[in-house]
């Protein structure tokens, strides 16, 4: 999993590439916690570069959605 974050105005664009799997859950959690500190108005995830996603990867995306709505 690789990612880039572009924050402009009140919006964050996150581009994830590679494989989004359980193997990266710790790295993803740290990335997400850091990202959410920015308190922007919207988060957009670009998954067009994701080659493979397993059930844990889907769960990680749901966690991002839940945390962003708090």
N, CA and C atoms as a LAMMPS dump frame, in Angstrom:
ITEM: TIMESTEP
0
ITEM: NUMBER OF ATOMS
210
ITEM: BOX BOUNDS ff ff ff
-5.0000000000000000e+02 5.0000000000000000e+02
-5.0000000000000000e+02 5.0000000000000000e+02
-5.0000000000000000e+02 5.0000000000000000e+02
ITEM: ATOMS id mol type element x y z
1 1 1 N 0.842 -1.169 0
2 1 2 C 0 0 0
3 1 3 C 0.887 1.232 0
4 2 1 N 0.608 2.126 -0.909
5 2 2 C 1.229 3.44 -0.919
6 2 3 C 0.095 4.454 -0.956
7 3 1 N 0.38 5.647 -0.449
8 3 2 C -0.651 6.666 -0.457
9 3 3 C -0.031 8.047 -0.574
10 4 1 N -0.82 8.953 -1.115
11 4 2 C -0.457 10.364 -1.139
12 4 3 C -1.657 11.143 -0.638
13 5 1 N -1.368 12.27 -0.011
14 5 2 C -2.426 13.12 0.521
15 5 3 C -2.207 14.525 -0.011
16 6 1 N -3.265 15.097 -0.543
17 6 2 C -3.227 16.47 -1.052
18 6 3 C -4.343 17.247 -0.357
19 7 1 N -3.946 18.197 0.491
20 7 2 C -4.936 18.994 1.225
21 7 3 C -4.947 20.4 0.645
22 8 1 N -6.127 20.79 0.175
23 8 2 C -6.331 22.132 -0.372
24 8 3 C -7.627 22.678 0.187
25 9 1 N -7.582 23.944 0.553
26 9 2 C -8.752 24.607 1.118
27 9 3 C -9.28 23.783 2.286
28 10 1 N -10.456 23.253 2.163
29 10 2 C -11.083 22.5 3.248
30 10 3 C -11.341 21.051 2.835
31 11 1 N -10.472 20.522 1.969
32 11 2 C -10.69 19.186 1.427
33 11 3 C -9.375 18.409 1.363
34 12 1 N -9.443 17.12 1.637
35 12 2 C -8.275 16.243 1.54
36 12 3 C -8.547 15.176 0.49
37 13 1 N -7.621 15.037 -0.47
38 13 2 C -7.697 13.968 -1.475
39 13 3 C -6.632 12.949 -1.125
40 14 1 N -7.062 11.705 -0.945
41 14 2 C -6.158 10.626 -0.58
42 14 3 C -6.146 9.622 -1.716
43 15 1 N -4.971 9.406 -2.288
44 15 2 C -4.841 8.424 -3.377
45 15 3 C -4.102 7.215 -2.818
46 16 1 N -4.747 6.066 -2.883
47 16 2 C -4.15 4.821 -2.408
48 16 3 C -3.861 3.943 -3.615
49 17 1 N -2.658 3.373 -3.63
50 17 2 C -2.264 2.477 -4.718
51 17 3 C -1.693 1.19 -4.128
52 18 1 N -1.625 0.176 -4.958
53 18 2 C -1.068 -1.107 -4.528
54 18 3 C -2.138 -2.01 -3.961
55 19 1 N -1.772 -2.731 -2.916
56 19 2 C -2.676 -3.697 -2.286
57 19 3 C -3.134 -3.156 -0.942
58 20 1 N -4.418 -3.196 -0.697
59 20 2 C -4.987 -2.755 0.575
60 20 3 C -5.45 -4.013 1.304
61 21 1 N -4.588 -4.524 2.18
62 21 2 C -4.84 -5.795 2.856
63 21 3 C -4.531 -5.676 4.344
64 22 1 N -4.845 -6.732 5.062
65 22 2 C -4.6 -6.791 6.5
66 22 3 C -3.136 -6.518 6.828
67 23 1 N -2.25 -6.886 5.955
68 23 2 C -0.811 -6.689 6.174
69 23 3 C -0.495 -5.222 6.503
70 24 1 N -1.283 -4.301 5.997
71 24 2 C -1.014 -2.875 6.16
72 24 3 C -1.915 -2.211 7.203
73 25 1 N -2.628 -2.986 8.028
74 25 2 C -3.595 -2.383 8.951
75 25 3 C -2.943 -1.431 9.953
76 26 1 N -1.768 -1.741 10.452
77 26 2 C -1.111 -0.855 11.416
78 26 3 C -0.678 0.452 10.748
79 27 1 N -0.051 0.343 9.585
80 27 2 C 0.373 1.523 8.83
81 27 3 C -0.842 2.383 8.466
82 28 1 N -1.931 1.739 8.063
83 28 2 C -3.152 2.451 7.69
84 28 3 C -3.735 3.193 8.887
85 29 1 N -3.77 2.542 10.049
86 29 2 C -4.319 3.172 11.247
87 29 3 C -3.512 4.415 11.611
88 30 1 N -2.188 4.316 11.57
89 30 2 C -1.33 5.461 11.881
90 30 3 C -1.554 6.592 10.875
91 31 1 N -1.64 6.244 9.6
92 31 2 C -1.892 7.221 8.543
93 31 3 C -3.241 7.907 8.768
94 32 1 N -4.259 7.123 9.075
95 32 2 C -5.606 7.662 9.257
96 32 3 C -5.666 8.597 10.473
97 33 1 N -5.062 8.189 11.568
98 33 2 C -5.048 9.037 12.763
99 33 3 C -4.386 10.373 12.473
100 34 1 N -3.277 10.343 11.753
101 34 2 C -2.571 11.579 11.401
102 34 3 C -3.415 12.44 10.45
103 35 1 N -4.039 11.809 9.485
104 35 2 C -4.867 12.519 8.514
105 35 3 C -6.032 13.241 9.189
106 36 1 N -6.69 12.559 10.109
107 36 2 C -7.882 13.128 10.736
108 36 3 C -7.558 14.273 11.692
109 37 1 N -6.313 14.454 12.044
110 37 2 C -5.911 15.601 12.866
111 37 3 C -6.075 16.917 12.105
112 38 1 N -6.135 16.846 10.767
113 38 2 C -6.239 18.044 9.942
114 38 3 C -7.61 18.702 10.003
115 39 1 N -8.636 17.967 10.429
116 39 2 C -9.986 18.521 10.589
117 39 3 C -10.476 19.277 9.35
118 40 1 N -10.338 18.664 8.199
119 40 2 C -10.854 19.279 6.977
120 40 3 C -12.344 18.944 6.832
121 41 1 N -13.02 19.634 5.934
122 41 2 C -14.453 19.445 5.749
123 41 3 C -14.828 18.185 5.007
124 42 1 N -13.949 17.728 4.085
125 42 2 C -14.272 16.521 3.323
126 42 3 C -13.009 15.721 3.015
127 43 1 N -13.218 14.427 2.879
128 43 2 C -12.143 13.495 2.545
129 43 3 C -12.579 12.723 1.307
130 44 1 N -11.71 12.68 0.319
131 44 2 C -12.006 11.943 -0.911
132 44 3 C -10.928 10.884 -1.107
133 45 1 N -11.34 9.63 -1.177
134 45 2 C -10.404 8.528 -1.387
135 45 3 C -10.441 8.115 -2.848
136 46 1 N -9.297 8.155 -3.5
137 46 2 C -9.155 7.693 -4.878
138 46 3 C -8.549 6.298 -4.821
139 47 1 N -9.336 5.302 -5.162
140 47 2 C -8.892 3.91 -5.114
141 47 3 C -8.6 3.346 -6.5
142 48 1 N -8.504 4.222 -7.495
143 48 2 C -8.312 3.754 -8.875
144 48 3 C -6.992 3.007 -9.055
145 49 1 N -6.028 3.251 -8.187
146 49 2 C -4.733 2.572 -8.294
147 49 3 C -4.601 1.349 -7.408
148 50 1 N -5.682 0.963 -6.728
149 50 2 C -5.647 -0.22 -5.875
150 50 3 C -5.743 -1.459 -6.755
151 51 1 N -4.755 -2.335 -6.621
152 51 2 C -4.702 -3.558 -7.432
153 51 3 C -5.516 -4.687 -6.813
154 52 1 N -5.583 -4.692 -5.486
155 52 2 C -6.27 -5.772 -4.775
156 52 3 C -6.709 -5.242 -3.417
157 53 1 N -7.891 -5.657 -2.981
158 53 2 C -8.376 -5.301 -1.651
159 53 3 C -9.06 -6.525 -1.052
160 54 1 N -8.675 -6.853 0.189
161 54 2 C -9.313 -7.99 0.843
162 54 3 C -10.365 -7.477 1.828
163 55 1 N -11.002 -8.383 2.553
164 55 2 C -12.076 -7.978 3.462
165 55 3 C -11.562 -7.05 4.561
166 56 1 N -10.341 -7.244 5.01
167 56 2 C -9.766 -6.345 6.019
168 56 3 C -9.581 -4.948 5.431
169 57 1 N -9.177 -4.872 4.17
170 57 2 C -9.028 -3.585 3.498
171 57 3 C -10.354 -2.852 3.396
172 58 1 N -11.418 -3.571 3.101
173 58 2 C -12.747 -2.957 3.075
174 58 3 C -13.121 -2.442 4.459
175 59 1 N -12.787 -3.221 5.475
176 59 2 C -13.057 -2.809 6.842
177 59 3 C -12.296 -1.543 7.205
178 60 1 N -11.072 -1.42 6.722
179 60 2 C -10.269 -0.23 7.001
180 60 3 C -10.901 1.007 6.374
181 61 1 N -11.477 0.86 5.189
182 61 2 C -12.167 1.985 4.559
183 61 3 C -13.412 2.381 5.344
184 62 1 N -14.126 1.403 5.878
185 62 2 C -15.303 1.7 6.7
186 62 3 C -14.902 2.42 7.984
187 63 1 N -13.775 2.036 8.566
188 63 2 C -13.281 2.729 9.757
189 63 3 C -12.994 4.186 9.433
190 64 1 N -12.399 4.441 8.284
191 64 2 C -12.118 5.827 7.874
192 64 3 C -13.424 6.613 7.775
193 65 1 N -14.433 6.012 7.197
194 65 2 C -15.735 6.68 7.055
195 65 3 C -16.317 7.006 8.423
196 66 1 N -16.284 6.045 9.325
197 66 2 C -16.845 6.247 10.664
198 66 3 C -16.084 7.34 11.421
199 67 1 N -14.766 7.285 11.38
200 67 2 C -13.968 8.272 12.121
201 67 3 C -14.119 9.668 11.54
202 68 1 N -14.282 9.769 10.243
203 68 2 C -14.421 11.082 9.605
204 68 3 C -15.761 11.739 9.947
205 69 1 N -16.748 10.941 10.261
206 69 2 C -18.081 11.472 10.556
207 69 3 C -18.227 11.93 12.008
208 70 1 N -17.281 11.625 12.848
209 70 2 C -17.377 11.99 14.281
210 70 3 C -17.152 13.471 14.473
